[in-house]
């Protein structure tokens, strides 16, 4: 494996698993009780739920970039799987990994 050059930065971040239907989203509003209003990359607004594993470990606020998985039986609801830090989101936007529809939130 080659050593990183001085100007390059290798940062591994989790990306949505397209095979499982994961997509990017931005938190519009925190509803309380682990529920969020999310604006998704497909242009829809979904009601999100923070999974129990993340509920106490990762604090989420409005404007955060997240990975979510829409429910199979209710498309207007989704589970939040991961939250990016602000710096990670900025780097991903700069690298072109975030859809254009969500870039206006940052």
N, C-alpha and C positions, 0 to 999 in steps of 0.2 A: 504494500500500500504506500502510495506516494505521500510525502509530507506536505502539509498545506503551505501554500505560498504566503508571503507576508500580508498581501492585500486581500486574500481570500479568507472567508470565515465558514467553517463547517458547523452548522447547527442542525441537529436532527429534531424535527417536530413531527407530531402525529398528524397524519392526513386522513381525510374521510375515506372509508372503505367503500368504494362504489359498488362492489359486488353485493354488499349487504344493504345498499340504499342510503348510506350516510351522506349528508350534505352539510354545507356551511350555513350558518345563520348568525344574526346579530340580535342581542337582547334589546328589545324595545322598552319593556316595562317589567319590573319585578312585582308580582301579584301577591307574594307572601305565601307561606306554607310550602315552600319548595316549588312553586309554580311561576312560570315566566311567560310573557308574550314575546314571540320570536318572529323576526322578519327573515324569511328563508331565501336562498339563492334562486329558487324557482319563482319568486315573486309573491308567494302566498304568506299569510300571517297565520302562525300556528300557536297553540297553547302548549308550552313545554313543561316538562316535569324533570326536576333534578333527581337523578338516580340516587338511591340510598348510599351507595359507595362514595359519592362525591359530595353529599349534602353538607357534611361538617368539614371536609378536607379542602374544598375549593370554594371560596366566596365568589359570588357572581353579582355583577352590577350592570346597569344599563350601559349599552355601548360596547360590551365585550363580544368578541368573536368566538363562536362556539361550533362544535361539531354536534349535529343532532341526527337522530334516526326517526323518521316518521313512522307512526304505527301502521301496520298492515290493514287493520280493520276500521280505523278512524283516521283518515288522512289529515284532518284538521288538528291532530295532536301528535306530539313527538316526545322522545326522551333525549335529554341533553347528556352527551357522552364525554365531552372534554371542553375545557375553556382555555383559550390562549391568553398569554399575558399581552399587554399593550405593545411591548417591544417585539414579541414574536409576530403579532399581527402586522405591525409596520414592515418587518422584514419579509413576510410572506406577500404583502401587497407589492413591495418593491421587486420581488422575484417573479411576480405575475401568477401566483398560485391561488389568489382569491378572486372570485368572479367580479366583473366590473360593476354589477348591480349593487354589491355590498361595499365597494370602495368609498362611496359617498358618505358612509357613516364614520369614516376615520379622517 
